[in-house]
Amino acid sequence: MATSSSSRTSNACCSCEVELKKNAPYILAGLGVSGGLLLLANRNIPAMSVPVLSSAADRVAYALRWSGLEGISMVTAVWCAIGVRAKYGTESTETDSNQHLKTTQRMLTNATESFLTFTAAKLALATVLEPNNLRLIPALSGLFIIGRYSFDAAINHPSRTFGYTINAVATFAAYGLFLWKLLKGGLHSNILPFSLR
């Protein structure tokens, strides 16, 4: 029994190493592109006309406007699903024979989960951002869009890890900044005086 358990553990380790070797270049490229884009945005977005909004409601509305642009990735995923269903819809989805529909449905589910997770993080971040730091919203939204389309373009190839990494950086950066700003001044000082006016 112990031999069986140790062989499964060694197989899992080998499998993990193989996956890491296969995906490591894409992960590193995604981290590099994400970091470069965030630095570029931090340097150049202030030159653009980003509003200084003192009200939390105005900052949330500003973040929601960017969600409309990110929603284009959802529209693309839905149209891809519609196109595949129109072409392969007569085949059964219950059997393994209709991989086109299954892949498209997984892609649509993944796009929805990514969009909702990122949108929640971005809206939460908008509530605690200082009015002069709103440039982070378009920078993170740009990362999300690039990551989403990179992932979708390579859905059946290991290079999809590049898009996944960029997407993850955008989402985790938004959540990380939100938690840091929330806890920096004390949890109660950031929640109690919150006003939508």
C-alpha positions in Angstrom: 0.0 0.0 0.0 2.8 2.4 0.9 4.6 1.6 -2.5 1.4 2.5 -4.4 1.1 5.8 -2.5 4.8 6.7 -3.1 4.6 5.8 -6.8 1.5 8.1 -7.2 3.4 10.9 -5.4 6.4 10.5 -7.6 4.2 10.4 -10.7 2.5 13.6 -9.6 5.9 15.3 -9.0 7.1 14.2 -12.5 3.9 15.4 -14.1 4.2 18.7 -12.3 7.8 19.1 -13.4 6.8 18.3 -17.0 4.0 20.9 -16.9 6.2 23.5 -15.4 9.0 23.0 -18.0 6.4 23.2 -20.7 4.6 26.3 -19.3 7.5 28.2 -17.6 8.5 30.3 -20.6 4.9 31.4 -21.1 4.5 32.2 -17.4 7.7 34.3 -17.4 6.7 36.0 -20.6 3.3 36.8 -19.2 4.8 38.2 -16.0 7.3 40.3 -18.0 4.6 41.7 -20.3 2.3 42.5 -17.3 5.1 44.2 -15.4 6.2 46.2 -18.5 2.6 47.3 -19.3 1.9 48.3 -15.7 5.1 50.4 -15.6 4.4 51.9 -19.0 0.8 52.7 -18.0 2.0 54.2 -14.7 4.3 56.5 -16.6 2.1 57.5 -19.5 -1.5 57.4 -18.2 -1.1 60.5 -16.0 -0.4 62.5 -19.2 -3.8 61.4 -20.4 -7.0 63.0 -19.2 -7.8 60.8 -16.2 -10.4 62.5 -14.0 -9.8 63.3 -10.3 -13.0 62.0 -8.6 -13.3 62.6 -4.9 -16.6 60.7 -4.5 -16.5 56.9 -4.1 -19.7 56.7 -6.3 -17.9 58.6 -9.1 -14.9 56.3 -8.9 -17.1 53.2 -9.0 -19.0 54.6 -12.0 -15.6 55.3 -13.7 -14.6 51.7 -13.0 -17.9 50.4 -14.4 -17.3 52.3 -17.6 -14.1 50.3 -18.1 -16.1 47.1 -17.4 -18.1 47.9 -20.6 -14.9 47.8 -22.6 -13.8 44.6 -20.9 -17.3 43.2 -21.6 -16.2 43.0 -25.3 -14.3 39.9 -24.4 -17.5 38.4 -23.1 -19.3 39.3 -26.3 -16.6 37.7 -28.3 -16.8 34.5 -26.2 -20.6 34.4 -26.7 -20.4 34.9 -30.4 -17.7 32.1 -30.7 -20.1 29.8 -28.8 -23.0 30.8 -31.1 -20.9 30.1 -34.2 -19.7 26.7 -32.9 -23.2 25.7 -31.9 -24.5 26.8 -35.3 -21.9 24.6 -37.0 -21.8 21.6 -34.7 -25.1 21.9 -32.8 -26.7 18.9 -34.4 -24.1 16.6 -32.7 -24.8 15.3 -29.2 -23.0 17.2 -26.4 -23.2 14.2 -24.1 -20.7 12.0 -26.0 -17.0 12.7 -26.4 -17.5 13.1 -30.2 -18.4 16.8 -29.9 -15.2 18.3 -28.6 -15.9 21.6 -30.5 -18.9 22.3 -28.4 -17.3 21.2 -25.1 -14.2 23.4 -25.7 -16.3 26.4 -26.6 -18.6 25.9 -23.5 -15.5 25.6 -21.3 -14.1 28.8 -22.9 -17.4 30.7 -22.3 -17.5 29.5 -18.7 -13.9 30.5 -18.1 -14.5 33.9 -19.7 -17.5 34.5 -17.5 -15.7 33.5 -14.3 -12.6 35.7 -15.2 -14.8 38.7 -16.1 -16.8 38.5 -12.9 -13.8 37.9 -10.6 -11.9 40.8 -12.2 -14.9 43.2 -12.2 -15.5 42.5 -8.5 -11.8 43.2 -7.7 -11.7 46.4 -9.8 -14.9 47.8 -8.3 -13.7 47.1 -4.8 -10.4 48.8 -5.6 -12.2 51.8 -7.0 -13.8 52.4 -3.6 -10.5 52.7 -1.7 -8.4 54.4 -4.3 -7.2 57.9 -3.8 -8.8 60.3 -6.4 -5.4 60.9 -8.0 -4.7 57.2 -8.5 -7.5 56.4 -10.9 -5.0 55.7 -13.6 -4.7 52.2 -12.1 -8.2 51.3 -13.4 -7.5 51.7 -17.1 -4.1 50.0 -16.7 -5.6 47.0 -15.0 -8.4 46.9 -17.5 -6.0 46.9 -20.4 -4.1 44.0 -18.8 -7.3 42.1 -18.4 -8.3 42.6 -22.0 -4.9 41.6 -23.4 -4.8 38.5 -21.1 -8.3 37.5 -22.0 -7.7 37.6 -25.8 -4.3 36.0 -25.5 -5.8 33.1 -23.6 -8.8 32.7 -26.0 -6.5 32.8 -29.1 -4.4 29.9 -27.8 -7.1 27.9 -26.0 -5.9 24.6 -27.2 -2.1 25.3 -27.0 0.2 25.5 -24.0 0.8 29.2 -24.9 -2.6 29.9 -23.4 -0.6 30.1 -20.1 0.7 33.5 -21.3 -2.8 34.9 -21.4 -3.8 33.2 -18.2 -0.7 34.8 -16.5 -1.5 38.3 -17.7 -5.2 37.8 -16.6 -4.1 36.5 -13.2 -1.7 39.5 -12.7 -4.5 41.9 -13.4 -7.0 40.2 -11.0 -4.5 39.6 -8.2 -3.0 43.1 -8.5 -6.5 44.6 -8.2 -7.3 42.4 -5.1 -3.9 42.9 -3.6 -4.0 46.7 -4.0 -7.6 46.7 -2.6 -6.6 44.7 0.5 -3.4 46.7 1.0 -5.3 50.1 0.9 -8.1 48.7 3.0 -5.8 47.5 5.7 -3.1 50.2 5.5 -5.2 52.8 7.4 -7.0 50.3 9.5 -10.0 48.3 8.5 -12.5 50.3 10.4 -11.2 53.7 9.2 -11.7 52.6 5.6 -15.1 51.0 6.0 -17.0 53.3 8.5 -16.5 56.6 6.8 -17.4 55.1 3.4 -20.0 57.3 1.7 -21.4 57.3 -1.8 -21.8 61.1 -1.7 
